[in-house]
Amino acid sequence: MTKVNGTAKVEYDPNFTNAVINATGPKADNRMREVMTALIRHVHDFAREVNLTTDEYMAGVSLLNWAGQMSTDRRNEGQLVTDVIGLESLVDEITYKQAAASSSSATPSAILGPFWRHDAPIRKNGESTVLKVPNDAKVSYMYGRLTDAVSGEPLANALVDVWQASTNGLYEQQDEEQPDCNLRGKFYTDEEGNYGFYCLRPTPYPVPSDGPAGKLLDLLDRHHYRPGHVHLIIMKDGYKSITTQIFDRETPYLDNDSVFAVKDGLTVDFTERNDDPKAGWELKYDIAMAPMGSDGAGNVPIATPGAA
Amino acid sequence: MTKVNGTAKVEYDPNFTNAVINATGPKADNRMREVMTALIRHVHDFAREVNLTTDEYMAGVSLLNWAGQMSTDRRNEGQLVTDVIGLESLVDEITYKQAAASSSSATPSAILGPFWRHDAPIRKNGESTVLKVPNDAKVSYMYGRLTDAVSGEPLANALVDVWQASTNGLYEQQDEEQPDCNLRGKFYTDEEGNYGFYCLRPTPYPVPSDGPAGKLLDLLDRHHYRPGHVHLIIMKDGYKSITTQIFDRETPYLDNDSVFAVKDGLTVDFTERNDDPKAGWELKYDIAMAPMGSDGAGNVPIATPGAA
């Protein structure tokens, strides 16, 4: 033990981390080995850097266990905890930039978030996702055209999977007052690549405060709010799938999203819509999809059903 | 994007991690800020270093959620997952070395592990923790003396809380065939600082393979075994508490414990015991406790009931 500026500087076993890393056996998958080696090194460096105590470690374990215990097929609290520290948004950036290396003109991506459902209904173009209109809603018509990011040709029969929270800040699976699959739907583009549906102009909402993600935000003296946004997954055979969110340029919290999902190129402008008794606002949103490259780059991975 | 040796080297937003760190508000506790700042930096560096994909991230989240879902008041699978990557053992080293700075002669510590119970019964010195003797058991008498690590004086009325697995590799709460609180007990030292009880000479066992910790070991091509050991917590007012494990010097897996808990000074020698019809083996184990320093160093934190 040495003293530095009067503070005890404790030295730890310099061989410990390598011993843990080297326990990995010869038959481990190479990528598993690579990922876990880096994870072990960083987690150990973190613990030594802050002199993490047993009590603090146990508090962290309890928080993660609590997240698992709150998670169901309709809610992923573990994911939300990592969202609060920006991990999902960072991984999204990494995945997007790695996979999009063959084309830089495709629509940017954003995190899936914990509220996607794999079983949302297919609806027809022109239909509404708004099964119950809140009093304070700004009903909007969202529409646009899907094209090949390289050739500019329209893409027919592409899937646009959309979901959003209601004006009370809740997704339908969080809210007994909303009909099942309210503010959700899957749409397919027509022969000219066009899609369109009614939705709500999105409003800010807080991430749930009844679990460890909310607790962590409180401990960090941070607000819980996300800027108003609409979630989208776009898929088409032969093209890289897109998982994204679009943000209303006029929404609060655009500069300090509690889960750090706002990125350049994802901000959109809702405008007033005339002569439509069903909607006072509209959003034109065209989407460019990158064709699968010949360089072996695959799909941008999107959610599996387990991520609901 | 730049190319390095033919491999695409993608550059990520250099401001992202600081933006997440700087979201922490002014009222956050200073230690919370310090710990989370380091955690965020290391987790982000890890993700960028390995170019972590969304699929890999989601697999990690699912594994952590699974751990929480398996955890009960009798089993802590989240803790076990972190044990597999050596985190609990490292945090134990950090905590022990930080708190023991005022005395270097105290008994070394080791991890609590996930099988401690706060409600183990108090038993009298000389009694047995072995409520059901397995056919292949080596019943042993463990005894010793507790002393002040500085003065060498005996410590009366100190608590020795002990637990161990049976020869089938299971702790009593994992095994319907074992009586409640088998192989567990709390003992108090007598006026001369002595304690003693019957136990089993410990045998190796695998960490549970039905959950994410076992899955992680398999993915890392590692064995599941722990060397034979006895768990101890020793507490006495005015002294730093000790949470430790002692390892039979002749046990297999002493050099490659699946949770990395073996440390210098924790290995012990069981010897043959003569003229005791109840036990063929014995272990003399004296324990030195460090008095609370005048430097403000507190107890080595031990388990809370939530860590059962």
Chai-1 contact restraints between the chains, C-beta under 6 A:
chainA,res_idxA,chainB,res_idxB,connection_type,confidence,min_distance_angstrom,max_distance_angstrom,comment,restraint_id
A,A8,B,A101,contact,1.0,0.0,6.0,A-B,restraint_1
A,V10,B,K97,contact,1.0,0.0,6.0,A-B,restraint_2
A,V10,B,Q98,contact,1.0,0.0,6.0,A-B,restraint_3
A,Y12,B,E93,contact,1.0,0.0,6.0,A-B,restraint_4
A,V20,B,G86,contact,1.0,0.0,6.0,A-B,restraint_5
A,V20,B,F260,contact,1.0,0.0,6.0,A-B,restraint_6
A,A23,B,R222,contact,1.0,0.0,6.0,A-B,restraint_7
A,T24,B,L220,contact,1.0,0.0,6.0,A-B,restraint_8
A,G25,B,D221,contact,1.0,0.0,6.0,A-B,restraint_9
A,G25,B,R222,contact,1.0,0.0,6.0,A-B,restraint_10
A,K27,B,D221,contact,1.0,0.0,6.0,A-B,restraint_11
A,A28,B,L220,contact,1.0,0.0,6.0,A-B,restraint_12
A,A28,B,D221,contact,1.0,0.0,6.0,A-B,restraint_13
A,M32,B,L219,contact,1.0,0.0,6.0,A-B,restraint_14
A,E34,B,V50,contact,1.0,0.0,6.0,A-B,restraint_15
A,V35,B,V50,contact,1.0,0.0,6.0,A-B,restraint_16
A,A38,B,F46,contact,1.0,0.0,6.0,A-B,restraint_17
A,A38,B,E49,contact,1.0,0.0,6.0,A-B,restraint_18
A,A38,B,V50,contact,1.0,0.0,6.0,A-B,restraint_19
A,L39,B,F46,contact,1.0,0.0,6.0,A-B,restraint_20
A,I40,B,I85,contact,1.0,0.0,6.0,A-B,restraint_21
A,H42,B,H42,contact,1.0,0.0,6.0,A-B,restraint_22
A,H42,B,F46,contact,1.0,0.0,6.0,A-B,restraint_23
A,V43,B,L87,contact,1.0,0.0,6.0,A-B,restraint_24
A,H44,B,L90,contact,1.0,0.0,6.0,A-B,restraint_25
A,F46,B,A38,contact,1.0,0.0,6.0,A-B,restraint_26
A,F46,B,L39,contact,1.0,0.0,6.0,A-B,restraint_27
A,F46,B,H42,contact,1.0,0.0,6.0,A-B,restraint_28
A,A47,B,L90,contact,1.0,0.0,6.0,A-B,restraint_29
A,A47,B,V91,contact,1.0,0.0,6.0,A-B,restraint_30
A,E49,B,A38,contact,1.0,0.0,6.0,A-B,restraint_31
A,V50,B,E34,contact,1.0,0.0,6.0,A-B,restraint_32
A,V50,B,V35,contact,1.0,0.0,6.0,A-B,restraint_33
A,V50,B,A38,contact,1.0,0.0,6.0,A-B,restraint_34
A,N51,B,I94,contact,1.0,0.0,6.0,A-B,restraint_35
A,N51,B,Q98,contact,1.0,0.0,6.0,A-B,restraint_36
A,L52,B,V91,contact,1.0,0.0,6.0,A-B,restraint_37
A,L52,B,I94,contact,1.0,0.0,6.0,A-B,restraint_38
A,T53,B,T95,contact,1.0,0.0,6.0,A-B,restraint_39
A,T53,B,P301,contact,1.0,0.0,6.0,A-B,restraint_40
A,T54,B,V91,contact,1.0,0.0,6.0,A-B,restraint_41
A,T54,B,T95,contact,1.0,0.0,6.0,A-B,restraint_42
A,T54,B,P301,contact,1.0,0.0,6.0,A-B,restraint_43
A,D55,B,P301,contact,1.0,0.0,6.0,A-B,restraint_44
A,Y57,B,V91,contact,1.0,0.0,6.0,A-B,restraint_45
A,M58,B,A307,contact,1.0,0.0,6.0,A-B,restraint_46
A,V61,B,G78,contact,1.0,0.0,6.0,A-B,restraint_47
A,V61,B,Q79,contact,1.0,0.0,6.0,A-B,restraint_48
A,S62,B,G306,contact,1.0,0.0,6.0,A-B,restraint_49
A,L64,B,L64,contact,1.0,0.0,6.0,A-B,restraint_50
A,L64,B,G78,contact,1.0,0.0,6.0,A-B,restraint_51
A,N65,B,G68,contact,1.0,0.0,6.0,A-B,restraint_52
A,N65,B,S71,contact,1.0,0.0,6.0,A-B,restraint_53
A,N65,B,G78,contact,1.0,0.0,6.0,A-B,restraint_54
A,A67,B,G68,contact,1.0,0.0,6.0,A-B,restraint_55
A,G68,B,N65,contact,1.0,0.0,6.0,A-B,restraint_56
A,G68,B,A67,contact,1.0,0.0,6.0,A-B,restraint_57
A,G68,B,G68,contact,1.0,0.0,6.0,A-B,restraint_58
A,G68,B,Q69,contact,1.0,0.0,6.0,A-B,restraint_59
A,Q69,B,G68,contact,1.0,0.0,6.0,A-B,restraint_60
A,S71,B,N65,contact,1.0,0.0,6.0,A-B,restraint_61
A,G78,B,V61,contact,1.0,0.0,6.0,A-B,restraint_62
A,G78,B,L64,contact,1.0,0.0,6.0,A-B,restraint_63
A,G78,B,N65,contact,1.0,0.0,6.0,A-B,restraint_64
A,Q79,B,V61,contact,1.0,0.0,6.0,A-B,restraint_65
A,I85,B,I40,contact,1.0,0.0,6.0,A-B,restraint_66
A,G86,B,V20,contact,1.0,0.0,6.0,A-B,restraint_67
A,L87,B,V43,contact,1.0,0.0,6.0,A-B,restraint_68
A,L90,B,H44,contact,1.0,0.0,6.0,A-B,restraint_69
A,L90,B,A47,contact,1.0,0.0,6.0,A-B,restraint_70
A,V91,B,A47,contact,1.0,0.0,6.0,A-B,restraint_71
A,V91,B,L52,contact,1.0,0.0,6.0,A-B,restraint_72
A,V91,B,T54,contact,1.0,0.0,6.0,A-B,restraint_73
A,V91,B,Y57,contact,1.0,0.0,6.0,A-B,restraint_74
A,E93,B,Y12,contact,1.0,0.0,6.0,A-B,restraint_75
A,I94,B,N51,contact,1.0,0.0,6.0,A-B,restraint_76
A,I94,B,L52,contact,1.0,0.0,6.0,A-B,restraint_77
A,T95,B,T53,contact,1.0,0.0,6.0,A-B,restraint_78
A,T95,B,T54,contact,1.0,0.0,6.0,A-B,restraint_79
A,K97,B,V10,contact,1.0,0.0,6.0,A-B,restraint_80
A,Q98,B,V10,contact,1.0,0.0,6.0,A-B,restraint_81
A,Q98,B,N51,contact,1.0,0.0,6.0,A-B,restraint_82
A,A101,B,A8,contact,1.0,0.0,6.0,A-B,restraint_83
A,L219,B,M32,contact,1.0,0.0,6.0,A-B,restraint_84
A,L220,B,T24,contact,1.0,0.0,6.0,A-B,restraint_85
A,L220,B,A28,contact,1.0,0.0,6.0,A-B,restraint_86
A,D221,B,G25,contact,1.0,0.0,6.0,A-B,restraint_87
A,D221,B,K27,contact,1.0,0.0,6.0,A-B,restraint_88
A,D221,B,A28,contact,1.0,0.0,6.0,A-B,restraint_89
A,R222,B,A23,contact,1.0,0.0,6.0,A-B,restraint_90
A,R222,B,G25,contact,1.0,0.0,6.0,A-B,restraint_91
A,F260,B,V20,contact,1.0,0.0,6.0,A-B,restraint_92
A,P301,B,T53,contact,1.0,0.0,6.0,A-B,restraint_93
A,P301,B,T54,contact,1.0,0.0,6.0,A-B,restraint_94
A,P301,B,D55,contact,1.0,0.0,6.0,A-B,restraint_95
A,G306,B,S62,contact,1.0,0.0,6.0,A-B,restraint_96
A,A307,B,M58,contact,1.0,0.0,6.0,A-B,restraint_97
